[in-house]
């Protein structure tokens, strides 16, 4: 019954436009679906780390310490502002004219993955999901590790759909 509530709620969270979803859309428009999808794998790595940290007790620490939670939110917001300023200041990419097509030099897939990882790691929405939302579906009367594993796998599968 927990999964019947978790799956639609989680899917809605995965699909809400945020910094990672916007980055994926940007990458898909500029570099194509396959490059964007592979880049999105970087986001998945960051989320797996966050799920592990939440299951290791980070969620409890943050929910019991309002000051620590505020610090994490503020740092996440400042990081997103920093990224926005960096994107705003970047020079447009050089275009190579080839016949009638205008081709933009693609960054490496590893570079796209790294960028997605960094954006996901500093994303306040993701931090909230793993520290406030996910633990609500964990029962202390049953093995916590197994529950986090199941919920984490479901989240990652739904995130793959969001990346697509």
N, CA, C and O of each residue as an XYZ file, in Angstrom:
656
protein
N       0.829     -1.210      0.000
C       0.000      0.000      0.000
C       0.868      1.268      0.000
O       0.478      2.298     -0.549
N       2.031      1.176      0.613
C       2.936      2.333      0.629
C       3.361      2.692     -0.789
O       3.405      3.870     -1.145
N       3.671      1.692     -1.595
C       4.091      1.952     -2.977
C       2.963      2.556     -3.812
O       3.226      3.329     -4.733
N       1.724      2.217     -3.503
C       0.593      2.782     -4.249
C       0.484      4.297     -4.041
O      -0.006      5.013     -4.915
N       0.932      4.771     -2.907
C       0.956      6.215     -2.651
C       2.278      6.809     -3.138
O       2.306      7.899     -3.709
N       3.374      6.079     -2.905
C       4.710      6.590     -3.230
C       4.910      6.793     -4.729
O       5.417      7.837     -5.140
N       4.528      5.830     -5.546
C       4.818      5.891     -6.987
C       4.214      7.127     -7.655
O       4.950      7.860     -8.316
N       2.901      7.397     -7.517
C       2.396      8.610     -8.188
C       2.968      9.905     -7.602
O       3.237     10.855     -8.336
N       3.153      9.940     -6.282
C       3.719     11.150     -5.670
C       5.150     11.357     -6.147
O       5.546     12.477     -6.471
N       5.919     10.288     -6.189
C       7.311     10.358     -6.632
C       7.381     10.743     -8.113
O       8.207     11.567     -8.507
N       6.510     10.142     -8.925
C       6.518     10.449    -10.357
C       6.220     11.926    -10.590
O       6.831     12.563    -11.448
N       5.281     12.464     -9.822
C       4.962     13.893     -9.954
C       6.186     14.732     -9.601
O       6.488     15.707    -10.289
N       6.889     14.362     -8.538
C       8.102     15.099     -8.159
C       9.182     14.995     -9.229
O       9.874     15.971     -9.518
N       9.325     13.806     -9.817
C      10.330     13.609    -10.864
C      10.043     14.465    -12.092
O      10.969     14.909    -12.771
N       8.781     14.695    -12.376
C       8.412     15.395    -13.601
C       8.299     16.909    -13.431
O       8.212     17.634    -14.421
N       8.299     17.394    -12.190
C       8.225     18.846    -11.964
C       9.469     19.493    -12.567
O      10.589     19.068    -12.283
N       9.280     20.503    -13.386
C      10.456     21.160    -13.959
C      11.354     21.725    -12.858
O      10.912     22.473    -11.986
N      12.596     21.351    -12.927
C      13.595     21.835    -11.988
C      14.903     22.012    -12.740
O      14.946     21.907    -13.966
N      15.942     22.276    -12.015
C      17.216     22.559    -12.669
C      17.718     21.382    -13.508
O      18.215     21.594    -14.614
N      17.601     20.155    -13.013
C      18.078     19.014    -13.796
C      17.197     18.750    -15.009
O      17.708     18.452    -16.089
N      15.885     18.853    -14.850
C      15.006     18.627    -16.005
C      15.235     19.696    -17.070
O      15.229     19.401    -18.265
N      15.437     20.935    -16.632
C      15.704     22.003    -17.596
C      17.048     21.787    -18.294
O      17.185     22.057    -19.488
N      18.029     21.303    -17.548
C      19.332     21.000    -18.145
C      19.201     19.889    -19.175
O      19.812     19.962    -20.241
N      18.416     18.866    -18.874
C      18.203     17.776    -19.832
C      17.530     18.271    -21.106
O      17.902     17.877    -22.212
N      16.538     19.137    -20.938
C      15.851     19.693    -22.110
C      16.836     20.523    -22.933
O      16.879     20.413    -24.159
N      17.624     21.349    -22.253
C      18.639     22.153    -22.952
C      19.593     21.250    -23.727
O      19.865     21.488    -24.904
N      20.098     20.218    -23.066
C      21.046     19.312    -23.725
C      20.411     18.579    -24.895
O      21.056     18.367    -25.922
N      19.148     18.190    -24.745
C      18.465     17.486    -25.841
C      18.287     18.392    -27.049
O      18.478     17.968    -28.189
N      17.918     19.644    -26.791
C      17.707     20.595    -27.888
C      19.025     20.879    -28.608
O      19.063     20.944    -29.837
N      20.107     21.047    -27.839
C      21.376     21.447    -28.442
C      22.244     20.285    -28.922
O      22.994     20.433    -29.887
N      22.151     19.132    -28.258
C      23.085     18.045    -28.570
C      22.402     16.738    -28.953
O      23.079     15.777    -29.318
N      21.084     16.685    -28.877
C      20.354     15.487    -29.252
C      19.954     14.640    -28.050
O      20.509     14.758    -26.957
N      18.968     13.781    -28.299
C      18.414     12.959    -27.227
C      19.456     12.043    -26.595
O      19.550     11.970    -25.369
N      20.235     11.349    -27.410
C      21.160     10.360    -26.842
C      22.212     11.023    -25.955
O      22.540     10.495    -24.893
N      22.740     12.159    -26.370
C      23.716     12.866    -25.533
C      23.069     13.340    -24.231
O      23.668     13.242    -23.160
N      21.841     13.854    -24.335
C      21.132     14.317    -23.156
C      20.834     13.165    -22.208
O      20.979     13.299    -20.993
N      20.417     12.034    -22.765
C      20.088     10.872    -21.932
C      21.325     10.349    -21.207
O      21.275     10.065    -20.010
N      22.430     10.223    -21.935
C      23.672      9.764    -21.305
C      24.126     10.772    -20.251
O      24.595     10.381    -19.182
N      23.991     12.057    -20.542
C      24.331     13.082    -19.558
C      23.495     12.942    -18.294
O      23.988     13.167    -17.188
N      22.229     12.571    -18.460
C      21.332     12.390    -17.320
C      21.774     11.303    -16.364
O      21.354     11.289    -15.207
N      22.608     10.400    -16.823
C      23.112      9.339    -15.944
C      23.922      9.950    -14.800
O      23.964      9.393    -13.703
N      24.559     11.086    -15.050
C      25.281     11.778    -13.981
C      24.358     12.162    -12.845
O      24.738     12.097    -11.676
N      23.151     12.561    -13.188
C      22.138     12.901    -12.179
C      21.801     11.670    -11.339
O      21.644     11.756    -10.121
N      21.694     10.535    -12.007
C      21.359      9.302    -11.290
C      22.428      8.942    -10.260
O      22.108      8.495     -9.158
N      23.703      9.139    -10.622
C      24.786      8.870     -9.668
C      24.643      9.751     -8.426
O      24.796      9.278     -7.299
N      24.352     11.026     -8.640
C      24.180     11.940     -7.500
C      23.007     11.497     -6.638
O      23.086     11.542     -5.410
N      21.921     11.070     -7.274
C      20.743     10.653     -6.519
C      20.994      9.369     -5.741
O      20.495      9.216     -4.626
N      21.755      8.451     -6.309
C      22.086      7.219     -5.583
C      22.878      7.560     -4.320
O      22.636      6.981     -3.260
N      23.809      8.484     -4.429
C      24.589      8.916     -3.255
C      23.660      9.533     -2.213
O      23.781      9.246     -1.022
N      22.727     10.386     -2.664
C      21.796     11.022     -1.736
C      20.899     10.001     -1.047
O      20.627     10.114      0.149
N      20.440      9.005     -1.798
C      19.598      7.956     -1.208
C      20.393      7.193     -0.153
O      19.873      6.884      0.919
N      21.642      6.894     -0.455
C      22.488      6.196      0.518
C      22.661      7.033      1.785
O      22.540      6.517      2.896
N      22.945      8.325      1.614
C      23.120      9.197      2.776
C      21.842      9.292      3.606
O      21.884      9.270      4.836
N      20.704      9.397      2.913
C      19.428      9.458      3.636
C      19.207      8.172      4.417
O      18.776      8.209      5.570
N      19.499      7.041      3.797
C      19.299      5.766      4.486
C      20.284      5.583      5.633
O      20.018      4.820      6.561
N      21.397      6.260      5.580
C      22.401      6.152      6.644
C      22.094      7.075      7.823
O      22.851      7.106      8.794
N      21.015      7.810      7.752
C      20.622      8.619      8.897
C      20.648     10.111      8.681
O      20.286     10.867      9.583
N      21.066     10.560      7.508
C      21.102     11.998      7.252
C      19.716     12.616      7.368
O      19.575     13.743      7.843
N      18.701     11.890      6.941
C      17.342     12.419      7.005
C      16.956     12.743      8.442
O      16.339     13.777      8.697
N      17.303     11.891      9.363
C      16.985     12.118     10.766
C      17.698     13.344     11.306
O      17.103     14.153     12.018
N      18.975     13.482     10.967
C      19.750     14.625     11.436
C      19.158     15.928     10.930
O      18.995     16.883     11.690
N      18.837     15.963      9.649
C      18.349     17.205      9.053
C      16.952     17.550      9.551
O      16.666     18.719      9.808
N      16.079     16.559      9.692
C      14.725     16.875     10.142
C      14.685     17.269     11.605
O      13.739     17.932     12.031
N      15.680     16.883     12.387
C      15.706     17.276     13.800
C      16.474     18.575     14.025
O      16.363     19.172     15.096
N      17.242     19.022     13.051
C      18.009     20.251     13.197
C      17.549     21.273     12.164
O      17.947     21.222     11.001
N      16.711     22.194     12.605
C      16.195     23.212     11.684
C      17.318     24.096     11.153
O      17.272     24.535     10.004
N      18.318     24.356     11.976
C      19.433     25.216     11.549
C      20.236     24.530     10.449
O      20.548     25.153      9.434
N      20.574     23.261     10.637
C      21.324     22.521      9.619
C      20.523     22.431      8.323
O      21.072     22.577      7.231
N      19.219     22.190      8.455
C      18.354     22.105      7.280
C      18.337     23.442      6.538
O      18.404     23.466      5.309
N      18.250     24.546      7.269
C      18.268     25.880      6.661
C      19.602     26.138      5.961
O      19.632     26.687      4.859
N      20.700     25.743      6.600
C      22.028     25.927      5.998
C      22.118     25.177      4.677
O      22.615     25.719      3.689
N      21.641     23.933      4.649
C      21.687     23.140      3.418
C      20.831     23.798      2.331
O      21.249     23.871      1.176
N      19.647     24.272      2.692
C      18.785     24.929      1.706
C      19.429     26.196      1.165
O      19.409     26.438     -0.042
N      20.003     27.008      2.053
C      20.629     28.267      1.622
C      21.834     27.985      0.724
O      22.001     28.627     -0.313
N      22.671     27.027      1.123
C      23.824     26.673      0.286
C      23.379     26.166     -1.083
O      23.981     26.514     -2.099
N      22.337     25.354     -1.117
C      21.809     24.871     -2.391
C      21.301     26.004     -3.260
O      21.562     26.036     -4.463
N      20.571     26.940     -2.653
C      20.057     28.084     -3.408
C      21.193     28.960     -3.925
O      21.158     29.409     -5.071
N      22.202     29.207     -3.085
C      23.352     30.009     -3.523
C      24.082     29.334     -4.676
O      24.529     30.003     -5.607
N      24.202     28.018     -4.617
C      24.864     27.291     -5.694
C      24.080     27.418     -6.993
O      24.673     27.604     -8.056
N      22.756     27.319     -6.921
C      21.948     27.466     -8.134
C      22.067     28.883     -8.704
O      22.093     29.061     -9.922
N      22.138     29.878     -7.835
C      22.334     31.261     -8.298
C      23.689     31.378     -8.990
O      23.799     32.001    -10.046
N      24.718     30.779     -8.393
C      26.056     30.779     -8.997
C      26.020     30.136    -10.388
O      26.594     30.673    -11.336
N      25.345     28.988    -10.510
C      25.243     28.327    -11.819
C      24.511     29.206    -12.825
O      24.906     29.284    -13.989
N      23.450     29.864    -12.380
C      22.698     30.737    -13.281
C      23.574     31.884    -13.780
O      23.538     32.227    -14.962
N      24.355     32.473    -12.885
C      25.252     33.565    -13.283
C      26.297     33.059    -14.270
O      26.602     33.734    -15.253
N      26.847     31.874    -14.014
C      27.844     31.292    -14.920
C      27.233     31.047    -16.308
O      27.868     31.320    -17.326
N      26.004     30.534    -16.340
C      25.351     30.294    -17.630
C      25.047     31.605    -18.341
O      25.122     31.675    -19.568
N      24.708     32.631    -17.593
C      24.378     33.921    -18.170
C      25.615     34.576    -18.777
O      25.522     35.248    -19.804
N      26.770     34.383    -18.145
C      28.000     35.030    -18.581
C      28.726     34.275    -19.683
O      29.639     34.825    -20.298
N      28.349     33.036    -19.947
C      29.077     32.225    -20.922
C      28.854     32.785    -22.332
O      27.761     33.229    -22.682
N      29.898     32.748    -23.103
C      29.812     33.212    -24.491
C      29.066     32.167    -25.327
O      29.190     30.969    -25.075
N      28.300     32.615    -26.313
C      27.627     31.650    -27.190
C      28.660     30.752    -27.872
O      29.775     31.168    -28.185
N      28.238     29.498    -28.089
C      29.153     28.556    -28.727
C      29.365     28.933    -30.186
O      28.462     29.423    -30.865
N      30.579     28.691    -30.641
C      30.860     28.945    -32.047
C      30.104     27.929    -32.883
O      30.001     26.754    -32.531
N      29.585     28.408    -33.989
C      28.870     27.514    -34.882
C      29.684     27.329    -36.147
O      30.267     28.274    -36.679
N      29.710     26.104    -36.611
C      30.413     25.786    -37.845
C      29.352     25.623    -38.923
O      28.472     24.769    -38.819
N      29.441     26.424    -39.924
C      28.459     26.344    -41.005
C      28.889     25.228    -41.951
O      30.010     25.218    -42.459
N      27.979     24.298    -42.172
C      28.247     23.155    -43.045
C      27.081     23.062    -44.029
O      26.021     22.533    -43.695
N      27.279     23.565    -45.211
C      26.179     23.600    -46.171
C      25.089     24.506    -45.627
O      25.331     25.673    -45.322
N      23.868     23.950    -45.507
C      22.762     24.720    -44.957
C      22.593     24.474    -43.464
O      21.821     25.171    -42.805
N      23.303     23.496    -42.929
C      23.167     23.181    -41.516
C      24.143     23.994    -40.686
O      25.244     24.320    -41.129
N      23.720     24.311    -39.482
C      24.588     24.978    -38.533
C      24.831     23.986    -37.393
O      23.911     23.659    -36.645
N      26.048     23.521    -37.266
C      26.370     22.518    -36.260
C      27.037     23.160    -35.057
O      27.918     24.008    -35.205
N      26.618     22.758    -33.873
C      27.212     23.241    -32.639
C      28.129     22.147    -32.117
O      27.747     20.978    -32.063
N      29.326     22.529    -31.738
C      30.280     21.557    -31.206
C      29.716     20.950    -29.931
O      29.350     21.662    -28.996
N      29.653     19.616    -29.910
C      29.099     18.922    -28.755
C      30.152     18.736    -27.678
O      31.299     18.395    -27.965
N      29.743     18.968    -26.421
C      30.657     18.599    -25.337
C      30.678     17.073    -25.219
O      29.783     16.398    -25.728
N      31.675     16.543    -24.566
C      31.737     15.090    -24.399
C      30.589     14.621    -23.510
O      30.046     15.384    -22.712
N      30.238     13.356    -23.667
C      29.171     12.794    -22.848
C      29.594     12.759    -21.384
O      28.757     12.914    -20.494
N      30.871     12.558    -21.130
C      31.376     12.592    -19.758
C      31.199     13.991    -19.165
O      30.854     14.132    -17.992
N      31.434     15.008    -19.968
C      31.252     16.387    -19.511
C      29.781     16.653    -19.190
O      29.473     17.301    -18.189
N      28.878     16.161    -20.029
C      27.447     16.328    -19.766
C      27.040     15.587    -18.493
O      26.237     16.091    -17.707
N      27.596     14.389    -18.290
C      27.305     13.623    -17.080
C      27.798     14.373    -15.839
O      27.092     14.458    -14.835
N      29.001     14.909    -15.920
C      29.572     15.635    -14.790
C      28.713     16.856    -14.450
O      28.459     17.137    -13.279
N      28.273     17.572    -15.477
C      27.440     18.758    -15.256
C      26.119     18.373    -14.590
O      25.687     19.034    -13.646
N      25.478     17.312    -15.073
C      24.225     16.837    -14.466
C      24.456     16.420    -13.013
O      23.627     16.696    -12.146
N      25.591     15.753    -12.750
C      25.921     15.312    -11.397
C      26.040     16.508    -10.460
O      25.494     16.499     -9.357
N      26.752     17.531    -10.903
C      26.975     18.722    -10.082
C      25.661     19.459     -9.827
O      25.386     19.880     -8.703
N      24.861     19.610    -10.864
C      23.576     20.298    -10.698
C      22.680     19.514     -9.741
O      22.033     20.104     -8.876
N      22.639     18.192     -9.890
C      21.810     17.358     -9.006
C      22.315     17.406     -7.572
O      21.517     17.451     -6.636
N      23.627     17.397     -7.391
C      24.200     17.402     -6.056
C      23.890     18.663     -5.275
O      23.821     18.629     -4.047
N      23.702     19.773     -5.966
C      23.397     21.035     -5.290
C      21.950     21.449     -5.424
O      21.591     22.580     -5.099
N      21.123     20.549     -5.896
C      19.725     20.862     -6.157
C      18.910     20.787     -4.865
O      18.758     19.700     -4.307
N      18.385     21.906     -4.379
C      17.596     21.882     -3.139
C      16.384     20.958     -3.235
O      16.000     20.330     -2.248
N      15.779     20.875     -4.428
C      14.619     19.987     -4.608
C      15.022     18.542     -4.341
O      14.303     17.817     -3.653
N      16.154     18.118     -4.874
C      16.607     16.744     -4.666
C      16.948     16.505     -3.203
O      16.623     15.455     -2.648
N      17.600     17.474     -2.581
C      17.952     17.339     -1.163
C      16.679     17.174     -0.329
O      16.628     16.342      0.577
N      15.661     17.964     -0.638
C      14.389     17.844      0.085
C      13.725     16.494     -0.157
O      13.174     15.894      0.766
N      13.776     16.020     -1.391
C      13.155     14.725     -1.697
C      13.763     13.632     -0.845
O      13.040     12.817     -0.271
N      15.088     13.603     -0.756
C      15.734     12.492     -0.063
C      15.807     12.671      1.446
O      16.013     11.697      2.170
N      15.643     13.887      1.930
C      15.739     14.099      3.367
C      14.387     14.332      4.036
O      14.263     14.152      5.247
N      13.386     14.723      3.279
C      12.079     15.002      3.872
C      10.969     14.132      3.283
O      10.112     13.642      4.019
N      10.977     13.938      1.968
C       9.905     13.183      1.308
C      10.098     11.672      1.446
O       9.200     10.980      1.925
N      11.235     11.163      1.041
C      11.489      9.717      1.035
C      11.323      9.082      2.415
O      10.682      8.036      2.523
N      11.877      9.679      3.477
C      11.743      9.051      4.796
C      10.295      8.902      5.289
O      10.028      8.076      6.162
N       9.363      9.686      4.745
C       7.962      9.570      5.153
C       7.373      8.208      4.792
O       6.386      7.775      5.388
N       7.975      7.544      3.827
C       7.460      6.257      3.368
C       8.197      5.080      3.999
O       7.987      3.930      3.612
N       9.051      5.367      4.961
C       9.826      4.330      5.638
C       9.219      4.092      7.013
O       8.998      5.027      7.782
N       8.956      2.832      7.305
C       8.401      2.450      8.599
C       9.532      1.979      9.512
O      10.352      1.149      9.120
N       9.568      2.514     10.727
C      10.624      2.120     11.662
C      10.405      0.717     12.217
O      11.304      0.151     12.838
N       9.219      0.149     12.000
C       8.938     -1.190     12.511
C       9.442     -2.299     11.588
O       9.397     -3.476     11.949
N       9.915     -1.933     10.416
C      10.446     -2.909      9.452
C      11.873     -2.522      9.101
O      12.292     -1.399      9.381
N      12.637     -3.445      8.486
C      14.042     -3.132      8.143
C      14.153     -1.881      7.266
O      13.682     -1.857      6.129
N      14.780     -0.856      7.818
C      14.875      0.446      7.162
C      15.709      0.365      5.887
O      15.343      0.959      4.873
N      16.815     -0.356      5.925
C      17.692     -0.465      4.761
C      16.982     -1.033      3.548
O      17.132     -0.522      2.438
N      16.206     -2.093      3.757
C      15.471     -2.707      2.645
C      14.439     -1.739      2.063
O      14.255     -1.667      0.848
N      13.771     -0.997      2.949
C      12.762     -0.044      2.481
C      13.399      1.072      1.658
O      12.881      1.450      0.607
N      14.524      1.596      2.140
C      15.218      2.640      1.387
C      15.693      2.102      0.045
O      15.644      2.808     -0.962
N      16.151      0.861      0.028
C      16.601      0.258     -1.229
C      15.451      0.181     -2.232
O      15.607      0.576     -3.388
N      14.308     -0.323     -1.797
C      13.150     -0.452     -2.695
C      12.682      0.923     -3.166
O      12.478      1.139     -4.361
N      12.511      1.853     -2.222
C      12.057      3.195     -2.597
C      13.081      3.887     -3.492
O      12.715      4.593     -4.432
N      14.353      3.682     -3.201
C      15.413      4.278     -4.019
C      15.415      3.749     -5.440
O      15.568      4.511     -6.395
N      15.244      2.437     -5.580
C      15.204      1.836     -6.928
C      13.996      2.354     -7.697
O      14.104      2.674     -8.881
N      12.840      2.438     -7.029
C      11.640      2.967     -7.691
C      11.877      4.419     -8.111
O      11.523      4.808     -9.224
N      12.472      5.214     -7.231
C      12.759      6.610     -7.566
C      13.666      6.695     -8.788
O      13.398      7.474     -9.702
N      14.733      5.905     -8.816
C      15.690      5.945     -9.929
C      15.003      5.539    -11.235
O      15.243      6.152    -12.275
N      14.157      4.518    -11.188
C      13.436      4.094    -12.402
C      12.546      5.223    -12.907
O      12.508      5.493    -14.108
N      11.833      5.882    -12.002
C      10.975      7.001    -12.407
C      11.799      8.188    -12.897
O      11.361      8.934    -13.772
N      12.978      8.358    -12.338
C      13.860      9.445    -12.786
C      14.375      9.180    -14.209
O      14.574     10.114    -14.985
N      14.586      7.911    -14.539
C      14.982      7.564    -15.911
C      13.878      7.969    -16.884
O      14.158      8.452    -17.981
N      12.632      7.773    -16.483
C      11.505      8.218    -17.312
C      11.542      9.742    -17.456
O      11.331     10.266    -18.550
N      11.808     10.450    -16.365
C      11.889     11.920    -16.419
C      13.026     12.382    -17.330
O      12.870     13.352    -18.071
N      14.155     11.701    -17.281
C      15.283     12.049    -18.142
C      14.906     11.841    -19.612
O      15.288     12.626    -20.481
N      14.167     10.794    -19.867
C      13.760     10.487    -21.246
C      12.799     11.536    -21.769
O      12.349     11.446    -22.911
